[in-house]
Amino acid sequence: MRFFVIAQLFAVTVCARNLPKPRIPVDNPMTPDKIRLGRLLFYDKRMSVNGATSCATCHRQELAFTDGRGCGVGATGQMHPRGAMSLVNVAFDSSFNWADTTVHSLEEQGLRPTFSTTPLELGVQKDALLRLIQTDDEYRPLFRRAFPNESDPYTVANVAKSIATFERTIVSARSPYDRFHLDGDENAISESAKRGEILFFLDRGPACFRCHGGFNFSDSAEFHNTGLYNLAGQFSYPIPNRGLHEHTKRRDLLRVSDTTIRRKINLFADSS
């Protein structure tokens, strides 16, 4: 019953708050049984190579489904070059990760931390994962109910589908900003925050909205130059955070354009 209510609340929240239509694949519809299964997998530490880490370890609810770290830490203690991204409102996103343009859905994204070894995140072996869902007394009936039309529902693809379905229920629409704009509650945010919003959207000011656009402030349909390079030397992006080059291998993406450099220098000059 609880997960039926969650599924209903998800649909009602999206409609009532005038949010965009969530991106739900045709072959992976939202169902209460799948949400319940996905939640169990999300919090199960047996999903890692050594039973020490789960998805929830790096995506903690009390920290907006991040881990609060500047750089993530994998199941074996390996430090990652970047932090765990928030899962709030990922149901509406069309791109994921920091720079990987090859991932287009939560289902695809979930497989990366599950099996990746460079860097190692969960690092579970596929054989071990399949053995877990095929033999565990709780998982066996849940997979059957979540995927009733499949002769063999115990697959890696269905693990990814289940976790993605649960992640799509992580919707926030009651923040102070939401109440201020959607409900007309003038007291939901402070006067200082209202002035900050003006600066946030000021094109000749900080222009924060250029990278943090849309209702979710993520502008997740694009990747942006964040300017995290050194102005000294050859103006190249340092290892290990080389952005799109890590996945495209395009050498031209290793260097910063002259236009970008001039814009960066002018920005510093204007602010001094």
C-alpha positions in Angstrom: 0.0 0.0 0.0 2.8 2.4 0.9 4.4 2.2 -2.5 1.0 2.5 -4.3 0.6 5.8 -2.4 4.1 6.9 -3.4 3.3 6.2 -7.1 0.1 8.2 -6.8 1.8 11.1 -5.0 4.4 11.2 -7.8 1.7 11.7 -10.4 -0.3 14.1 -8.4 2.7 16.2 -7.4 3.9 16.5 -11.0 0.5 17.6 -12.2 -0.5 19.8 -9.3 2.8 21.8 -9.3 2.8 22.4 -13.0 6.1 20.7 -13.4 7.4 19.5 -16.8 6.5 16.0 -17.9 8.9 13.5 -16.3 11.0 11.4 -18.7 9.7 7.9 -18.3 10.8 5.4 -20.9 8.0 3.5 -22.7 9.5 0.2 -21.8 9.8 1.1 -18.1 6.5 2.4 -16.8 6.1 3.4 -13.1 4.5 0.7 -11.0 4.2 0.3 -7.2 5.9 -3.1 -7.2 8.8 -1.7 -9.2 9.2 1.3 -6.9 9.3 -0.9 -3.9 11.9 -3.2 -5.5 14.0 -0.3 -6.6 14.0 1.2 -3.2 15.3 -2.1 -1.7 18.0 -2.3 -4.2 19.0 1.3 -3.7 19.6 0.7 0.1 21.1 -2.8 -0.2 24.8 -2.8 0.6 25.1 -6.3 -1.0 25.0 -4.3 -4.3 28.7 -3.5 -3.7 31.8 -5.6 -4.2 32.5 -5.9 -0.5 29.1 -5.4 1.1 30.1 -2.0 2.5 28.3 0.4 0.2 24.9 1.0 -1.4 23.6 3.6 -3.7 22.2 5.3 -0.6 25.7 5.6 0.9 26.6 8.3 -1.7 23.1 9.6 -2.1 21.8 10.3 1.4 18.2 11.6 1.7 19.1 14.0 4.5 21.8 15.6 2.2 19.5 16.0 -0.8 20.6 12.6 -2.0 24.3 13.5 -2.2 27.0 12.5 0.3 28.1 16.0 1.3 31.6 15.4 0.1 33.6 17.4 -2.4 34.8 14.1 -3.8 33.1 10.8 -3.6 34.5 7.7 -2.0 34.0 4.2 -3.5 33.2 1.0 -1.7 36.9 0.1 -1.3 37.8 3.6 -0.1 39.1 4.9 -3.5 38.7 8.7 -3.8 36.8 9.9 -6.8 37.7 13.1 -8.8 34.2 14.5 -8.4 31.3 14.5 -6.0 28.1 12.5 -6.0 25.4 14.5 -7.8 22.0 15.0 -6.2 19.2 12.7 -7.3 16.4 15.2 -6.5 14.2 15.8 -9.6 16.3 13.5 -11.9 13.0 12.3 -13.3 13.1 15.4 -15.5 16.7 15.3 -16.6 17.9 14.3 -20.1 21.7 14.2 -19.4 23.6 12.8 -16.4 27.0 12.7 -14.8 29.5 15.4 -15.0 30.7 15.1 -18.6 29.6 11.8 -20.1 27.4 12.5 -23.1 26.8 8.8 -23.9 24.3 8.4 -21.0 20.7 9.3 -21.9 18.6 7.7 -19.2 18.6 6.8 -15.5 18.6 3.2 -16.6 21.9 3.7 -18.4 23.3 5.9 -15.7 22.6 3.3 -12.9 24.9 0.7 -14.6 27.9 3.0 -14.4 28.4 3.2 -10.6 27.1 -0.4 -10.2 29.9 -2.0 -12.3 32.5 0.7 -12.8 36.1 -0.1 -11.6 37.9 3.1 -12.9 37.2 4.6 -10.5 35.6 1.9 -8.4 32.2 2.9 -7.1 30.0 -0.1 -6.1 32.1 -2.4 -8.2 29.8 -5.4 -7.8 30.4 -8.4 -10.1 27.5 -9.2 -12.5 27.5 -12.9 -11.5 27.3 -12.0 -7.9 24.4 -9.5 -8.5 22.5 -12.0 -10.5 23.0 -14.7 -7.9 21.7 -12.3 -5.2 18.4 -11.4 -7.0 17.8 -15.0 -8.1 18.3 -16.6 -4.6 17.3 -14.0 -2.1 13.9 -14.8 -0.5 12.7 -11.2 -0.6 13.9 -10.3 -4.1 12.6 -13.5 -5.8 8.9 -12.7 -5.5 9.4 -9.0 -5.9 11.1 -9.3 -9.3 8.2 -11.6 -10.4 5.7 -9.0 -9.4 7.6 -6.0 -10.8 8.1 -7.7 -14.2 5.1 -10.1 -14.5 5.2 -10.5 -18.3 8.8 -11.8 -18.4 9.7 -15.5 -18.2 13.1 -14.6 -16.6 12.8 -11.2 -14.7 16.2 -11.7 -12.9 18.3 -9.6 -15.2 20.8 -6.7 -14.8 18.6 -4.6 -17.1 15.7 -5.1 -14.6 17.9 -4.1 -11.7 18.6 -0.9 -13.5 15.0 -0.3 -14.4 13.9 -0.8 -10.8 16.4 1.6 -9.3 15.6 4.2 -12.0 11.9 3.9 -11.2 12.5 4.5 -7.5 14.8 7.5 -8.3 12.0 9.0 -10.4 9.9 9.3 -7.2 12.5 11.6 -5.6 10.6 14.8 -6.5 10.9 18.1 -4.6 8.2 20.7 -5.2 7.7 22.3 -1.8 10.9 24.3 -1.4 10.7 27.9 -0.2 11.4 29.0 -3.8 8.5 26.8 -5.1 6.1 28.2 -2.5 7.1 31.7 -3.4 6.7 31.4 -7.1 4.0 28.6 -7.5 1.9 29.4 -4.4 2.4 33.1 -4.2 3.7 33.0 -0.7 5.5 36.3 -0.3 7.0 35.2 3.0 8.4 31.9 1.8 11.8 33.5 1.1 13.6 36.4 2.6 14.0 39.9 1.1 17.7 39.2 0.7 16.9 36.0 -1.3 14.6 38.1 -3.5 17.4 40.5 -4.2 19.7 37.5 -4.8 17.3 36.1 -7.4 17.5 39.4 -9.4 21.3 39.1 -9.5 21.0 35.4 -10.3 19.0 36.2 -13.5 20.9 39.4 -14.3 22.6 38.9 -17.7 25.1 41.7 -17.2 25.8 40.6 -13.7 26.8 37.1 -12.4 24.5 35.5 -15.0 24.3 32.4 -12.9 21.2 31.3 -14.9 23.4 30.7 -18.0 24.5 27.4 -16.5 21.8 26.9 -13.9 18.7 27.4 -16.0 15.2 25.8 -16.2 12.8 25.0 -13.4 15.3 22.6 -11.8 18.3 25.1 -12.1 20.4 22.3 -13.6 20.1 23.1 -17.4 20.7 19.3 -17.6 20.3 19.2 -21.4 23.7 20.8 -21.9 27.3 20.6 -20.7 29.0 23.9 -19.9 32.5 25.2 -19.7 32.9 25.8 -15.9 36.2 27.6 -16.2 38.0 25.2 -13.9 41.4 25.5 -15.6 44.6 27.3 -14.8 45.3 30.6 -16.6 49.0 29.8 -16.3 50.9 27.5 -18.6 49.1 26.2 -21.7 45.6 26.9 -20.5 44.6 23.3 -20.5 42.3 21.4 -18.2 44.2 19.3 -15.6 43.9 15.6 -15.0 41.6 14.1 -13.8 38.8 16.6 -14.5 39.1 17.0 -18.2 35.4 17.1 -18.9 34.1 16.0 -22.2 37.5 14.9 -23.4 37.4 12.0 -21.0 34.6 10.4 -23.1 35.0 12.0 -26.6 38.8 11.9 -26.7 38.7 15.0 -28.9 42.1 16.8 -28.4 40.6 20.2 -29.1 38.6 19.9 -25.9 41.8 19.7 -23.9 42.6 23.4 -24.5 40.7 26.5 -23.6 39.7 28.7 -26.6 41.3 32.2 -26.8 37.8 33.6 -26.6 37.1 31.8 -23.3 40.5 33.0 -21.9 39.8 36.6 -22.8 36.3 36.4 -21.3 37.8 35.0 -18.1 40.5 37.6 -17.9 38.0 40.4 -18.6 35.7 39.0 -15.9 38.5 39.2 -13.3 39.4 42.7 -14.5 35.8 44.0 -14.2 35.4 42.6 -10.7 38.7 44.0 -9.3 
